[in-house]
Amino acid sequence: MTNDVLTPHISGDNNSRLEDLSRMVFRRYGDFSASTVEAEALSMMIELANMVVDDVRMHPYATTALQSEPYYHAMQDRSAIPDNIMVAGLLFYYAEQQGSERVATYGPKFARTMNQELWRATNGNTSIEMTPWDKQATTTQTTAATQTTATQTSSTPGPQGPAGATGATGPAGPTGATGATGPAGPTGPVGPTGETGPAGADGLGWTGVTYDSSTGQITFTSDDGLGYVTDDLRPSGGGSGISNVVEDTTPQLGGNLDLAGNDITGTGDITLTASSPPGARLTLDGSSFNSQSPATFTDFNGTLTVDAANAKFEVLTFLTQRSASQIDFYTNGGLNRIQWQNNDIWHDGNADAKIDSHLNQSNPTSGHVLSWTGTDYAWVAQSGGGSGISNVVDDASPQLGGNLDLNSNDITGTGDINLTGTITATSGGSVIPFYFADQAAFPSATTYHGAIAHSHADGTMYFAHGGAWERLAKYSEIGSGGSGTPGGSNTQVQYNNAGSFGGDSTFTFDSATNTLTVQNLTVTGSGATNTISSSSDVVLDAGNRVSVQGAVPFRLPNVTTTQRNAIAGATGDMVFNTTTSAVEVYNGTAWVAL
């Protein structure tokens, strides 16, 4: 066995780890540097290494130990097969896997290396000799290679012939053991929801259930013709009674209802129907409404609303069988009666006296009104003009209590409008003159900051800013020196030429082709890097050459081999490959290192 150190990063004996052998193969092949080999590429080398193991195990020069050499299972495994055989075999099978023309070079080299190394392991550092012999020979011949006797028909062997051509590559050995499963990749995006499948056929089962309150039985029905009826499920002793009052939709009292200290509450009406006097009665305990005696309403047929918070009764509809209708109720120990007949209504007792105490007084005079004082009504003098104004002009200090709706009318007249706010017009066509005889007539620029004004004397507009009226330039004054007339000829770009518009034949823009032509272009900026960018190709079309002047480098794009392979190369493209540390050019079919 030889002791050949093939690469600096492999140390130790002649049986290196498969990972180190793989890195050396990639470095020799030129796809990767030894320190940047990707994990996926390394995993592939386990399968290729086991193909080399198969070739060695079946070789006629293999020792008994190598004929049963185990397969690789991980990148950290080592093999008794010499490193130079493994490297030569891995180069051959990797080139074959890549479909490279290098197979023609690496194949014979692998066969030669394997023959030499396995021969030396068996016979030492001797020459491989091949001696022709005939199985029908009568004499024996001993060769240096095999020390095997054979019979020959002639007494003297002929001269050794020239070495024959390298034989064709033998058939591929059996597939090696499957490598370890790599880590799972990231979960892909959720696919679109599939179409809803057709509805399945209806299954057989229960289709309905009914309950008979008279028998207490539940009946179940099904679509297969079967049925089931339960026994009487009502509790014993309860008959067909209800568990709660709410279950009876037409309740009737069989006797007086004892509230037992509880209330009847809710939202709804209480309707009493009297068939004949005295008929039905609604009796309210007077103590609940601050009265000393119960209030009894007789001949009542209608709706009664009681406001307990204020102890008031509201009669919405009141009918009686008498010719005169009345309501009698007791408050503070006295009878109060309200009567009405023939569209008249009056109050018995001291109603007139109460009315006289408020209305029939001697103090009111013309213009007095009855006003609420907070506790009672009293006559007071009318404030604000008595009966009000007839027209807006009657109000010498009018104020709006809300937004003024013009109702499609105008506000016209002679006078000023003084606003502390803004004027907003929702449509065009507004005409607001800003006329002043001269600048001396202008208002204060400080007070009216932001205002505009027209001086008739000099025919110019001004605006107020910073406590002064600033003059606006006229159209005829814009572009002073050129009078607004472009300089140069058609297509020439305009620039400020000593205060006038200027043009030059070497600085043009063609709008038909969107082409800007300039003789010299200097890119300047405040940053360390100035950029000329484009979303498509940038073409430098020179009549002679394109040169970079100054003691500065010209930098190519820096890409890895993976990034370079993703480029749709065109003949002549150049990049700097950071994986191989080489400048590469695309020759039309492949990237070639310079």
C-alpha positions as MATLAB code, in Angstrom:
seq = 'MTNDVLTPHISGDNNSRLEDLSRMVFRRYGDFSASTVEAEALSMMIELANMVVDDVRMHPYATTALQSEPYYHAMQDRSAIPDNIMVAGLLFYYAEQQGSERVATYGPKFARTMNQELWRATNGNTSIEMTPWDKQATTTQTTAATQTTATQTSSTPGPQGPAGATGATGPAGPTGATGATGPAGPTGPVGPTGETGPAGADGLGWTGVTYDSSTGQITFTSDDGLGYVTDDLRPSGGGSGISNVVEDTTPQLGGNLDLAGNDITGTGDITLTASSPPGARLTLDGSSFNSQSPATFTDFNGTLTVDAANAKFEVLTFLTQRSASQIDFYTNGGLNRIQWQNNDIWHDGNADAKIDSHLNQSNPTSGHVLSWTGTDYAWVAQSGGGSGISNVVDDASPQLGGNLDLNSNDITGTGDINLTGTITATSGGSVIPFYFADQAAFPSATTYHGAIAHSHADGTMYFAHGGAWERLAKYSEIGSGGSGTPGGSNTQVQYNNAGSFGGDSTFTFDSATNTLTVQNLTVTGSGATNTISSSSDVVLDAGNRVSVQGAVPFRLPNVTTTQRNAIAGATGDMVFNTTTSAVEVYNGTAWVAL';
ca = [
       0.000    0.000    0.000;
       1.329    3.397   -0.928;
       1.419    6.385    1.345;
       0.317    9.181   -1.019;
      -0.857   12.497    0.552;
      -3.038   13.892   -2.236;
      -4.213   17.134   -0.756;
      -3.152   19.396    2.141;
      -6.483   19.210    4.000;
      -6.343   15.388    4.193;
      -4.001   14.162    6.919;
      -3.269   10.866    8.611;
      -3.017    7.478    6.877;
      -3.995    6.453    3.330;
      -7.652    5.838    4.242;
      -9.390    9.210    4.553;
     -12.983   10.005    5.422;
     -15.374   10.004    2.481;
     -16.184   13.679    3.169;
     -12.505   14.662    2.724;
     -12.194   12.529   -0.431;
     -15.338   14.167   -1.864;
     -14.056   17.706   -1.226;
     -10.823   16.863   -3.048;
     -12.797   15.424   -6.008;
     -14.881   18.604   -6.326;
     -11.750   20.741   -6.120;
     -10.069   18.730   -8.880;
     -13.194   18.698  -11.018;
     -13.455   22.505  -10.716;
     -17.060   22.937   -9.525;
     -16.347   23.868   -5.912;
     -13.608   24.900   -3.575;
     -12.781   22.448   -0.791;
     -14.372   24.739    1.821;
     -17.657   25.619    0.073;
     -19.035   22.222   -0.994;
     -22.803   22.141   -0.532;
     -24.414   19.438    1.635;
     -26.591   18.112   -1.222;
     -23.547   17.493   -3.413;
     -21.748   15.663   -0.574;
     -24.751   13.386    0.016;
     -24.664   12.275   -3.643;
     -21.045   11.068   -3.225;
     -22.081    8.162   -0.929;
     -23.815    6.431   -3.849;
     -20.883    7.071   -6.223;
     -18.351    5.833   -3.639;
     -20.208    2.533   -3.264;
     -19.990    2.046   -7.050;
     -16.181    2.278   -6.697;
     -16.332   -0.270   -3.840;
     -18.206   -2.679   -6.154;
     -15.520   -2.312   -8.866;
     -12.736   -3.116   -6.365;
     -14.568   -6.094   -4.830;
     -15.010   -7.719   -8.273;
     -11.458   -6.989   -9.516;
      -9.310  -10.126  -10.083;
      -6.350   -8.538   -8.248;
      -8.389   -7.717   -5.121;
      -7.247   -9.333   -1.921;
      -9.558  -11.568    0.031;
     -10.173   -8.760    2.513;
     -11.056   -6.226   -0.231;
     -13.438   -8.709   -1.890;
     -15.742   -8.264    1.140;
     -15.007   -4.563    1.811;
     -18.144   -2.987    3.376;
     -20.053   -0.122    1.721;
     -20.054    3.526    2.832;
     -23.087    4.633    4.872;
     -22.058    8.132    6.010;
     -19.665   10.880    4.995;
     -17.507   10.136    8.071;
     -16.879    6.471    7.062;
     -13.400    5.272    6.018;
     -12.546    2.337    3.689;
      -9.532    0.014    3.385;
      -9.454    0.858   -0.345;
      -6.488    3.212   -1.033;
      -7.391    6.910   -1.339;
      -5.986    7.302   -4.881;
      -8.285    4.504   -6.139;
     -11.294    6.129   -4.438;
     -10.449    9.603   -5.834;
      -9.930    8.279   -9.386;
     -13.172    6.291   -9.227;
     -15.193    9.188   -7.782;
     -13.891   11.567  -10.517;
     -14.942    9.035  -13.201;
     -18.455    8.377  -11.830;
     -19.087   12.076  -11.059;
     -18.162   13.024  -14.640;
     -20.452   10.271  -15.888;
     -23.282   11.550  -13.663;
     -22.785   15.090  -14.991;
     -22.846   13.858  -18.606;
     -19.400   15.403  -19.122;
     -16.924   14.661  -21.896;
     -14.316   14.192  -19.169;
     -15.478   10.564  -18.879;
     -13.067    9.712  -21.731;
     -10.157   10.951  -19.582;
     -11.221    9.845  -16.103;
     -12.340    6.310  -17.157;
      -8.977    4.937  -18.341;
      -7.192    6.714  -15.500;
      -9.455    5.002  -12.966;
      -8.872    1.561  -14.522;
      -5.091    2.051  -14.663;
      -4.889    3.294  -11.054;
      -7.019    0.405   -9.779;
      -4.975   -2.219  -11.706;
      -1.646   -0.839  -10.495;
      -2.604   -0.378   -6.839;
      -4.296   -3.758   -6.458;
      -1.381   -5.541   -8.227;
       1.156   -3.924   -5.937;
      -0.889   -4.853   -2.894;
      -0.639   -8.513   -3.953;
       2.724   -8.822   -5.769;
       4.725   -5.871   -4.522;
       6.373   -3.241   -6.697;
       6.862   -5.545   -9.738;
       5.907   -5.128  -13.361;
       2.641   -6.501  -14.568;
       3.556   -9.178  -17.106;
       1.268  -10.904  -19.575;
       2.548  -14.164  -21.265;
       0.511  -15.957  -23.943;
       0.118  -19.726  -23.415;
      -1.667  -22.655  -24.954;
      -3.696  -25.090  -22.981;
      -2.458  -27.870  -25.317;
       1.246  -27.223  -24.506;
       3.604  -30.058  -23.656;
       6.154  -27.942  -21.836;
       5.757  -25.687  -18.809;
       6.397  -21.956  -18.575;
       6.608  -19.982  -15.321;
       5.702  -16.274  -15.480;
       6.878  -13.629  -13.100;
       3.318  -12.382  -12.659;
       1.475  -15.508  -11.594;
       4.131  -18.220  -11.046;
       1.649  -20.602  -12.695;
       2.813  -23.561  -14.849;
       1.294  -24.167  -18.266;
       2.023  -26.543  -21.122;
       3.063  -25.184  -24.507;
       3.446  -26.806  -27.927;
       6.763  -25.060  -28.701;
       9.995  -25.406  -26.802;
      10.806  -21.693  -26.773;
       8.248  -18.861  -26.186;
       8.100  -16.100  -28.779;
       8.952  -12.473  -28.054;
       6.528  -10.441  -25.968;
       4.144   -8.472  -28.130;
       3.187   -4.797  -27.649;
       0.634   -3.869  -25.010;
      -2.899   -3.993  -26.312;
      -5.321   -1.075  -26.355;
      -7.243   -0.291  -23.201;
     -10.376   -2.343  -23.090;
     -13.868   -0.847  -22.978;
     -15.309    0.126  -19.630;
     -16.939   -2.833  -17.981;
     -20.580   -2.899  -16.986;
     -21.601   -0.788  -14.019;
     -21.558   -2.591  -10.725;
     -24.685   -3.079   -8.602;
     -26.274   -0.054   -7.011;
     -24.821    0.739   -3.619;
     -26.758    0.905   -0.403;
     -29.243    3.727   -0.082;
     -27.803    6.686    1.811;
     -29.302    8.183    4.905;
     -32.450   10.215    4.365;
     -31.732   13.939    4.265;
     -33.596   16.477    6.381;
     -37.157   17.232    5.331;
     -37.586   20.328    3.170;
     -39.875   23.206    4.108;
     -43.608   22.647    3.775;
     -44.891   23.851    0.421;
     -47.770   26.297    0.069;
     -51.306   24.986    0.510;
     -52.831   24.034   -2.844;
     -56.148   25.386   -4.095;
     -59.344   23.913   -2.684;
     -60.663   21.115   -4.873;
     -64.135   21.063   -6.324;
     -66.959   19.802   -4.110;
     -67.732   16.202   -4.916;
     -71.222   15.013   -5.782;
     -73.656   14.599   -2.921;
     -73.884   11.063   -1.598;
     -77.065    9.074   -1.631;
     -79.450    9.577    1.272;
     -78.953    6.975    3.956;
     -81.718    5.303    5.867;
     -82.456    6.613    9.311;
     -84.932    8.473   11.518;
     -86.831   11.190    9.655;
     -89.096   12.725   12.304;
     -90.334   12.759   15.891;
     -93.668   13.965   17.332;
     -95.072   14.245   20.865;
     -98.748   13.728   21.783;
     -99.477   15.782   24.911;
    -102.801   13.968   25.437;
    -101.108   10.567   25.715;
     -97.593   11.620   26.756;
     -96.121    9.449   23.984;
     -93.270   10.236   21.512;
     -93.506    8.763   17.989;
     -90.362    8.218   15.895;
     -90.583    7.698   12.087;
     -87.898    6.593    9.565;
     -87.487    6.402    5.794;
     -87.198    2.608    5.841;
     -90.804    2.199    6.926;
     -90.048    1.408   10.540;
     -91.490    3.331   13.475;
     -91.359    3.429   17.245;
     -93.816    4.743   19.862;
     -92.745    5.253   23.468;
     -94.829    4.685   26.577;
     -96.544    7.513   28.437;
     -93.603    9.686   29.525;
     -95.631   12.058   31.709;
     -94.727   11.986   35.415;
     -97.081    9.951   37.542;
     -99.748   11.871   39.455;
     -99.349   14.917   37.239;
    -101.755   13.955   34.516;
    -101.358   16.228   31.532;
    -100.640   19.303   33.694;
     -98.015   21.935   32.909;
     -94.754   22.626   34.687;
     -94.874   26.417   34.298;
     -97.630   28.994   33.687;
     -95.907   30.059   30.457;
     -96.794   26.668   28.946;
    -100.524   27.586   29.054;
    -101.186   29.862   26.056;
    -104.846   30.569   27.154;
    -104.673   30.767   30.973;
    -107.831   31.374   33.058;
    -108.167   31.888   36.795;
    -110.478   29.518   38.643;
    -110.455   31.826   41.681;
    -108.809   34.925   43.098;
    -105.089   35.178   42.374;
    -103.078   35.629   45.580;
     -99.862   37.538   44.776;
     -98.387   36.424   48.113;
     -96.246   39.565   48.308;
     -95.046   39.313   44.691;
     -95.628   41.597   41.687;
     -97.052   41.203   38.224;
     -94.544   42.840   35.871;
     -93.798   42.875   32.162;
     -94.725   44.573   28.897;
     -98.380   44.265   27.793;
    -101.955   45.422   28.476;
    -104.546   44.666   31.181;
    -108.028   44.661   29.649;
    -111.200   44.578   31.833;
    -114.604   44.023   30.189;
    -117.754   44.997   32.093;
    -121.020   43.379   30.941;
    -123.329   45.534   33.106;
    -123.023   47.993   35.993;
    -121.215   47.813   38.265;
    -119.357   45.226   36.053;
    -115.639   44.629   36.451;
    -113.690   46.791   38.806;
    -110.001   47.747   39.046;
    -109.126   48.646   42.602;
    -105.749   50.220   43.395;
    -104.360   50.362   46.908;
    -104.184   54.101   47.551;
    -101.173   53.821   49.809;
     -99.025   52.994   46.770;
     -99.984   56.345   45.221;
    -100.002   58.533   48.289;
    -103.812   58.453   48.697;
    -105.688   57.738   51.892;
    -108.578   55.807   50.397;
    -108.698   53.212   47.639;
    -109.571   54.635   44.234;
    -112.306   52.631   42.566;
    -113.024   53.055   38.863;
    -116.506   51.988   37.922;
    -117.982   51.280   34.493;
    -114.433   51.087   33.135;
    -113.995   49.699   29.613;
    -110.664   50.663   28.050;
    -106.918   50.966   28.659;
    -105.463   52.241   31.906;
    -101.786   53.263   32.244;
    -100.341   53.838   35.700;
     -97.118   55.810   36.147;
     -96.083   54.694   39.620;
     -93.122   57.033   39.802;
     -95.329   60.126   39.534;
     -98.632   58.603   40.768;
    -100.515   59.593   37.605;
    -103.334   57.850   35.730;
    -103.578   58.076   31.927;
    -106.929   57.049   30.441;
    -106.538   56.334   26.733;
    -110.078   55.094   26.137;
    -112.952   55.511   28.617;
    -116.453   54.292   27.887;
    -119.518   54.380   30.132;
    -123.135   53.315   29.929;
    -124.263   56.586   31.485;
    -125.125   59.712   29.575;
    -122.420   61.595   31.414;
    -118.956   60.066   31.798;
    -116.929   60.635   34.889;
    -113.882   59.422   36.800;
    -114.000   59.452   40.593;
    -110.803   59.059   42.579;
    -109.718   59.923   46.094;
    -106.530   61.775   46.952;
    -105.536   63.308   50.261;
    -108.854   62.155   51.772;
    -111.024   64.089   49.296;
    -113.150   63.183   46.314;
    -111.965   64.394   42.913;
    -114.179   63.963   39.902;
    -113.549   64.609   36.237;
    -116.668   64.714   34.071;
    -117.256   65.253   30.361;
    -120.395   65.371   28.264;
    -121.144   66.678   24.748;
    -117.504   67.586   24.049;
    -117.241   69.529   27.341;
    -115.021   68.505   30.238;
    -114.954   69.952   33.710;
    -113.647   69.227   37.200;
    -115.877   69.165   40.255;
    -114.951   70.858   43.457;
    -112.548   73.822   43.522;
    -111.479   73.767   39.831;
    -112.787   77.309   39.172;
    -110.991   78.687   42.227;
    -107.704   77.140   41.118;
    -108.065   78.560   37.637;
    -108.990   82.021   38.970;
    -105.944   82.008   41.245;
    -103.718   81.875   38.133;
    -105.636   83.583   35.328;
    -108.060   86.041   36.855;
    -105.567   88.408   38.480;
    -105.476   92.216   38.534;
    -101.729   92.733   37.982;
    -101.310   91.661   34.291;
    -101.281   94.453   31.726;
    -101.053   94.531   27.950;
     -98.153   92.406   26.675;
     -97.935   90.174   29.757;
     -97.735   86.390   29.248;
     -98.275   83.404   31.542;
     -94.818   81.964   32.306;
     -93.551   78.999   34.314;
     -91.453   80.121   37.291;
     -90.115   76.702   38.163;
     -92.759   75.961   40.798;
     -95.947   77.561   39.376;
     -97.325   79.767   36.597;
     -97.352   83.589   36.901;
     -98.018   86.628   34.683;
     -94.809   88.355   33.527;
     -93.956   91.058   30.979;
     -93.030   89.705   27.526;
     -89.258   90.014   26.937;
     -87.595   90.508   23.570;
     -90.158   92.634   21.819;
     -93.425   91.191   22.879;
     -94.809   89.396   19.872;
     -91.395   89.203   18.117;
     -90.113   90.828   14.903;
     -91.818   90.882   11.554;
     -88.626   91.008    9.448;
     -84.933   90.268    9.975;
     -84.203   93.954    9.442;
     -86.049   94.667   12.710;
     -83.219   92.934   14.630;
     -80.359   95.457   15.000;
     -77.904   92.768   16.254;
     -78.957   89.511   14.558;
     -77.194   86.247   15.367;
     -77.623   82.856   13.743;
     -78.552   79.995   16.001;
     -77.514   77.504   13.295;
     -76.372   77.274    9.666;
     -78.191   79.673    7.335;
     -79.925   77.829    4.465;
     -80.112   80.200    1.440;
     -82.845   78.005   -0.087;
     -81.526   78.791   -3.622;
     -81.559   82.553   -2.893;
     -78.690   85.078   -2.850;
     -77.225   87.464   -0.312;
     -76.899   90.801   -2.080;
     -76.328   94.435   -1.116;
     -73.654   97.006   -0.415;
     -71.431   96.488    2.608;
     -68.604   94.389    3.975;
     -68.401   90.801    5.161;
     -65.967   90.454    8.065;
     -65.124   86.799    8.843;
     -62.895   85.101   11.344;
     -62.697   81.795    9.530;
     -62.644   80.494    5.969;
     -64.709   80.917    2.799;
     -65.374   77.613    1.020;
     -66.926   77.366   -2.453;
     -67.889   73.850   -3.584;
     -68.069   74.749   -7.294;
     -66.207   76.937   -9.795;
     -67.179   80.216  -11.398;
     -66.642   82.392   -8.313;
     -65.806   86.045   -9.020;
     -64.009   87.918   -6.213;
     -62.300   91.197   -7.245;
     -59.096   92.145   -5.375;
     -58.972   95.649   -6.834;
     -57.067   98.525   -5.209;
     -56.213  101.837   -6.862;
     -52.524  101.508   -5.975;
     -50.196   99.936   -3.431;
     -50.826  102.710   -0.955;
     -54.442  101.513   -0.685;
     -53.390   97.985    0.322;
     -54.402   96.852    3.848;
     -51.836   95.763    6.408;
     -49.754   92.825    5.119;
     -49.181   91.742    8.726;
     -52.873   91.687    9.609;
     -53.909   90.006    6.362;
     -51.064   87.518    5.963;
     -51.680   85.337    2.890;
     -54.063   87.824    1.189;
     -53.736   88.812   -2.476;
     -54.302   92.277   -3.967;
     -54.264   93.922   -7.413;
     -52.678   97.355   -7.820;
     -54.413   99.084  -10.706;
     -51.755  101.798  -10.898;
     -48.948   99.381  -11.918;
     -51.139   96.523  -13.231;
     -49.556   93.909  -10.933;
     -50.700   91.279   -8.419;
     -49.199   91.094   -4.903;
     -49.456   88.670   -1.986;
     -48.944   89.382    1.727;
     -46.141   87.493    3.426;
     -43.741   88.221    6.258;
     -45.307   91.627    6.943;
     -44.777   92.869    3.356;
     -46.553   92.792    0.008;
     -44.555   90.603   -2.419;
     -44.859   91.305   -6.162;
     -45.792   88.469   -8.551;
     -43.917   88.342  -11.884;
     -45.859   88.877  -15.088;
     -45.790   86.303  -17.892;
     -43.798   88.666  -20.109;
     -41.158   88.884  -17.384;
     -40.626   85.111  -17.014;
     -37.327   84.088  -18.620;
     -35.862   87.593  -18.599;
     -33.242   88.021  -21.349;
     -34.817   85.370  -23.628;
     -38.323   86.804  -23.543;
     -39.599   83.237  -23.133;
     -38.198   82.209  -26.544;
     -36.259   78.882  -26.637;
     -32.613   79.066  -27.620;
     -30.838   77.004  -30.273;
     -32.562   74.720  -32.767;
     -35.269   72.059  -32.645;
     -34.592   69.049  -30.305;
     -31.843   70.952  -28.446;
     -32.194   70.749  -24.645;
     -32.702   74.164  -23.011;
     -30.389   75.399  -20.260;
     -29.650   78.702  -18.491;
     -27.063   80.470  -20.615;
     -26.105   83.687  -18.770;
     -29.740   84.430  -17.843;
     -31.223   83.433  -21.217;
     -32.485   80.213  -22.723;
     -29.661   78.401  -24.506;
     -29.308   75.326  -26.760;
     -26.403   73.316  -28.213;
     -26.158   70.845  -31.097;
     -24.272   68.334  -28.915;
     -27.005   68.279  -26.249;
     -30.291   67.083  -27.827;
     -33.350   64.959  -27.054;
     -35.334   63.051  -29.700;
     -38.881   62.448  -28.353;
     -39.654   60.012  -31.197;
     -36.975   57.577  -30.001;
     -36.633   58.806  -26.395;
     -32.910   59.341  -27.049;
     -30.772   61.856  -25.133;
     -27.533   62.780  -26.938;
     -24.674   64.485  -25.092;
     -21.009   64.763  -26.000;
     -19.543   64.456  -22.495;
     -21.341   63.146  -19.397;
     -20.007   63.549  -15.871;
     -21.824   61.712  -13.055;
     -21.445   63.495   -9.711;
     -23.091   63.171   -6.349;
     -22.644   63.559   -2.619;
     -22.328   59.811   -1.912;
     -19.343   57.492   -2.269;
     -21.028   55.630   -5.161;
     -22.952   57.155   -8.095;
     -25.231   54.818  -10.010;
     -26.552   54.597  -13.573;
     -29.391   52.064  -13.445;
     -31.793   50.508  -15.947;
     -34.520   47.844  -15.766;
     -33.261   46.419  -19.094;
     -29.931   46.076  -20.919;
     -27.562   49.069  -21.068;
     -25.720   49.245  -24.428;
     -22.448   51.191  -24.836;
     -22.203   51.706  -28.621;
     -18.767   53.216  -29.367;
     -17.273   53.955  -32.790;
     -13.806   52.755  -31.730;
     -13.535   51.423  -28.164;
     -14.882   51.731  -24.625;
     -12.073   52.532  -22.157;
     -11.799   53.067  -18.391;
      -9.391   55.890  -17.578;
      -7.651   56.672  -14.332;
      -5.863   54.446  -11.851;
      -9.048   52.602  -10.904;
     -10.156   48.982  -11.462;
     -13.082   47.755  -13.594;
     -15.138   45.348  -11.467;
     -17.064   42.375  -12.908;
     -20.162   41.013  -11.138;
     -19.197   38.668   -8.271;
     -21.289   35.459   -8.300;
     -21.070   31.909   -6.986;
     -21.187   28.907   -9.313;
     -24.852   28.405   -8.421;
     -25.672   32.051   -9.203;
     -23.644   31.880  -12.452;
     -25.567   28.794  -13.609;
     -28.831   30.691  -13.121;
     -27.722   33.371  -15.633;
     -29.076   33.065  -19.176;
     -25.622   33.617  -20.649;
     -24.907   35.253  -23.985;
     -21.659   34.819  -25.889;
     -19.024   37.140  -24.446;
     -20.614   37.555  -20.991;
     -18.009   37.787  -18.200;
     -18.265   37.256  -14.428;
     -15.957   36.677  -11.470;
     -16.770   33.275   -9.908;
     -16.238   33.562   -6.128;
     -16.544   29.776   -5.777;
     -13.506   29.063   -7.984;
     -11.864   32.508   -7.599;
     -11.594   32.841  -11.374;
     -12.723   35.198  -14.147;
     -15.052   33.262  -16.469;
     -16.430   34.039  -19.948;
     -19.410   32.448  -21.682;
     -18.326   31.010  -25.073;
     -21.827   30.379  -26.326;
     -22.260   26.924  -24.781;
     -20.440   26.936  -21.440;
     -18.642   29.142  -18.916;
     -14.863   28.919  -19.339;
     -12.252   30.153  -16.859;
      -9.707   32.613  -18.260;
];
